[in-house]
Amino acid sequence: MSKPIQAIRGMNDCLPNETAQWQQVEEVIRKTVASYGYSEIRFPIVEFTDLFKRSVGEVTDIVEKEMYTFEDRNGDSLSLRPEGTAVCVRAANQGALLYNQQQRLWYQGPMFRHERPQKGRYRQFHQFGVEAYGFEGPDMDAEVIMLSARLWQAFGITEHLRLEINSLGSNEARADYIRALVEYLEQHKDKLDEDSLRRLGTNPMRILDSKNPDVQAVLEAAPVLSEYLDEESKTMFVELQQRLDAVGIKYVINEKLVRGLDYYNRTVFEWVTESLGSQGTVLAGGRYDGLVEQLGGKATPGVGFAMGIERFVLLLQTLDVLKEPTSTADVYMVAAGAGTDMKSVELAEVLRTEVDGIRVVSHCGGGNFKKQMKRADKVGASLAIILGEDELNNKQVTVKNLRQHGEQETVAWEQLAARVSAILELD
């Protein structure tokens, strides 16, 4: 016997029971984004590598270490998408959705990063994200945060998440702050760890969210970003807080909160939880007003967020709020006796045609009456539609309710769809 082939490390299967839970999450996502007037956009998994170098930043961990990059047969450098914002900008710009327009878009799908797999964080992972274009003010910053908060409300987990917000200021103000931060850290290089030393020359603001307590001790006396903010950014940040206060969304101002990607400016935010150990960030986003122009489009403000589906499902499983799948069928067709199987399949097709949304499983593979009834119970069917030789001769079926003490009745073929629909309340 040959050796079984395993999945690639960090790229996981989603088996039927877990798929049912994902579908619950996806249904809530679709309803939530629809309630805010967002339209779904879908884009390719593979993009030109230059898209991410120009947007995410050539000296970020994603581009330097984590992307799945390869040359195709034409010699072009291509990458599996590691995140959605840059791709969404590219797609919206290419599709002429941006210039002098306002757009509310959302997406979901697989992303790819070659990093060390851990619980809730994989090499192929799935993201849900929203992106809004053409909105300059803090009202849209507040809206995307409110949209995310509504997801937590839908699952009843609001008390398990904490909103952290910050402002990075304009690109010019941030550049001034980075110079001051680097000048300060250069004086304390002997106390920085290897990761922080590397970031000092590439992405110094990422040092602010270091988990190393020794580095955090150095940062206690470091320059504070809020002291370098331009007046417009300060005003926007205050107005954002006022809007969150108005709708009762609690938040914490975290001046060390930065995003790991180069394109963010002004508002940034994260929803974090204490329920998943060190993997505490569930959803994160912010404003990126210069990205569209950076990728070749006309200057267009943008703001959005992304959420890892795997980590969110893990949180919901940890908090035990997802429903366990109990049934894959409403009706199970039982055919027992000579000549009954063909008619049973025909009646199953009638049910699927005439009863909207019904789930009908026809027994296949043979077996006696007892075996078929056991199978009906195993798949969680509410009803068993039994067609024996007597029923076949009388043009009837026996409808057995498997969830209400085995109650059963005889129903004529032509009345079956209406009767099943009434019992299951599918009208």
Secondary structure, 3 states (H helix, E strand, C coil): CCCCCCCCCCCCCCCHHHHHHHHHHHHHHHHHHHHCCCEECCCCCEEEHHHHHHHCCCCCHHHHHHCCEEECCCCCEEEECCCCHHHHHHHHHHCCCCCCCCEEEEEEEEEECCCCCECCECCEEEEEEEEEECCCCHHHHHHHHHHHHHHHHHHCCHHHCEEEEEECCCHHHHHHHHHHHHHHHHCCHHHCCHHHHHHHCCCHHHHHHCCCHHHHHHHCCCCCHHHHCCHHHHHHHHHHHHHHHHCCCCCEECCCCCCCCCCCEEEEEEEECCCCCCCCEEEEEEECCCHHHHCCCCCCCEEEEEEEHHHHHHHHHHCCCCCCCCCCCCEEEEEECCCHHHHHHHHHHHHHHHCCCCCEEECCCCCCHHHHHHHHHHCCCCEEEEEEHHHHHHCEEEEEECCCCCCEEEEEHHHHHHHHHHHHCCC
